[in-house]
């Protein structure tokens, strides 16, 4: 649970996990960017049939999901203008899900590659408790931290970066020499 400073200074910007109902996440993203707020939607390339031709399109991985980087007062103001933008809350505590900056940086660095080698999961589909906390030491994802675990749909174990209660992404297969366990 995050708390805000009790002093008169305004709290700093945080990452909020949010929903835009009825597949309006791209519209919400453009409106948030025009309001000068940070926004991220995990996306991936897919092939679709358009007018009888195969076309490669960049589409959201999870419909309705977006992450917004803003101060609480800024987000409240923008939410009044975008009524279909909703907070995602933790099912146990009913608190808004606020993602730590470091965790979001790792997630954006991986999901922002739009690689078709990435596998996305709902939080309940991956048991991170069975894995080992690791840091990638080489390759495209050097410096990223996650959990080394076996995931459904893959032969080998993979490094998974999760936003608790929202989404998890498994990296492409990484050679074991390129990862190191961390405390």
C-alpha positions in Angstrom: 0.0 0.0 0.0 1.3 3.4 -1.0 0.9 6.4 1.3 1.2 10.1 0.4 3.3 12.6 2.3 1.4 14.5 5.0 3.2 17.8 4.3 1.8 20.5 2.1 4.0 19.5 -0.8 2.3 17.7 -3.7 3.0 14.0 -4.0 5.3 12.9 -6.8 4.1 11.1 -10.0 3.3 7.4 -9.7 2.4 4.6 -12.1 -1.3 3.6 -11.8 -2.7 0.4 -13.4 -5.9 1.4 -15.1 -8.7 0.2 -17.4 -10.3 2.0 -20.3 -13.7 0.3 -20.9 -15.0 -0.9 -24.3 -11.5 -1.1 -25.9 -10.9 2.6 -25.7 -7.3 2.3 -24.3 -5.7 3.9 -27.4 -8.1 6.8 -27.3 -7.4 7.2 -23.6 -3.7 7.1 -24.3 -3.9 9.9 -26.9 -6.0 12.0 -24.5 -3.6 11.4 -21.6 -0.6 12.3 -23.8 -2.3 15.6 -24.9 -2.7 16.3 -21.1 1.1 15.8 -20.8 0.8 12.7 -18.7 2.9 9.6 -19.1 1.2 6.5 -20.4 2.1 3.0 -21.5 0.2 0.2 -23.2 1.8 -3.2 -23.6 1.5 -3.9 -27.4 2.5 -6.6 -29.8 2.5 -7.1 -33.6 -0.2 -9.4 -35.0 -1.1 -10.3 -38.5 -4.7 -9.5 -39.6 -6.6 -10.0 -42.8 -7.6 -6.6 -44.3 -9.3 -6.6 -47.7 -7.9 -10.0 -48.6 -4.3 -9.1 -47.6 -2.2 -10.0 -44.6 -1.3 -6.8 -42.7 1.0 -6.5 -39.7 -0.6 -4.3 -37.0 0.5 -3.1 -33.6 -2.3 -4.0 -31.2 -2.7 -4.0 -27.4 -1.7 -7.2 -25.7 -4.5 -7.0 -23.2 -7.6 -5.1 -24.1 -8.6 -2.2 -21.9 -5.2 -2.2 -19.9 -3.0 0.9 -19.6 -0.6 2.3 -17.1 -0.7 6.1 -16.3 2.2 8.1 -14.8 0.8 11.1 -13.0 0.4 12.9 -9.7 -2.8 12.0 -7.8 -4.4 15.4 -8.3 -3.5 15.5 -12.1 -5.1 12.0 -12.5 -8.2 12.9 -10.7 -8.6 16.0 -12.9 -8.1 14.0 -16.1 -10.4 11.2 -14.9 -13.2 13.7 -14.7 -12.7 14.4 -18.5 -12.3 10.7 -19.4 -15.2 8.9 -17.6 -14.4 5.5 -19.1 -10.9 5.5 -17.4 -11.0 3.4 -14.2 -8.5 2.4 -11.6 -7.6 -1.3 -11.3 -7.8 -2.3 -7.6 -6.3 -5.1 -5.6 -8.9 -7.7 -5.1 -7.9 -8.3 -1.4 -7.3 -4.8 -0.1 -9.5 -2.9 -2.6 -6.7 -0.3 -2.9 -5.7 1.2 -6.2 -2.8 -0.7 -7.8 0.3 1.6 -7.8 3.3 0.2 -9.5 6.8 1.1 -8.2 8.9 3.1 -10.7 11.7 0.6 -10.8 9.4 -2.3 -11.6 7.6 -0.3 -14.3 11.0 0.6 -15.9 11.8 -3.1 -16.2 8.4 -3.9 -17.5 8.4 -1.1 -20.1 12.0 -2.0 -21.2 10.8 -5.5 -22.0 7.2 -5.0 -23.2 8.2 -1.9 -25.2 10.2 -4.0 -27.6 7.0 -5.3 -29.2 8.8 -8.7 -29.7 6.7 -11.6 -30.8 9.0 -13.8 -28.6 7.4 -12.4 -25.5 4.7 -14.4 -23.7 2.0 -12.5 -21.7 0.1 -14.0 -18.8 -2.6 -13.1 -16.3 -1.2 -13.0 -12.8 -2.9 -16.3 -11.7 -1.3 -18.2 -14.6 2.3 -17.8 -13.3 3.5 -19.1 -9.9 6.4 -16.8 -9.2 6.9 -18.3 -5.7 8.4 -21.3 -7.3 11.1 -19.3 -9.2 14.4 -17.6 -8.4 14.8 -13.9 -8.4 17.4 -13.0 -11.1 19.1 -10.2 -13.1 19.8 -10.5 -16.8 23.6 -9.8 -17.3 23.8 -9.8 -21.1 21.9 -9.6 -24.4 19.0 -7.3 -25.3 17.5 -7.3 -21.8 20.7 -6.7 -19.8 20.0 -5.2 -16.4 16.4 -6.3 -16.2 15.3 -8.1 -13.1 12.6 -10.7 -12.8 11.9 -14.3 -11.6 13.4 -17.3 -13.4 10.5 -19.8 -13.6 8.8 -22.4 -15.8 5.9 -20.9 -17.7 3.0 -22.5 -19.6 3.6 -22.8 -23.3 7.4 -22.8 -23.2 9.8 -25.7 -23.0 12.5 -23.9 -20.9 12.3 -21.8 -17.9 12.1 -18.0 -18.6 12.7 -14.8 -16.8 9.3 -13.3 -15.9 8.6 -9.6 -15.1 5.3 -9.2 -13.3 3.1 -6.3 -12.3 1.4 -7.9 -9.3 -2.3 -8.4 -9.8 -2.3 -7.1 -13.4 0.0 -8.7 -15.9 3.2 -10.8 -16.3 5.6 -11.0 -19.3 8.0 -13.8 -20.0 11.2 -13.0 -21.9 12.4 -14.9 -24.9 14.6 -17.9 -23.9 17.8 -16.6 -22.3 20.9 -18.7 -21.9 21.6 -19.5 -18.2 25.1 -17.9 -18.5 23.4 -14.6 -19.0 21.5 -14.5 -15.7 22.6 -14.1 -12.1 20.6 -14.8 -8.9 19.9 -11.8 -6.8 19.0 -11.6 -3.1 
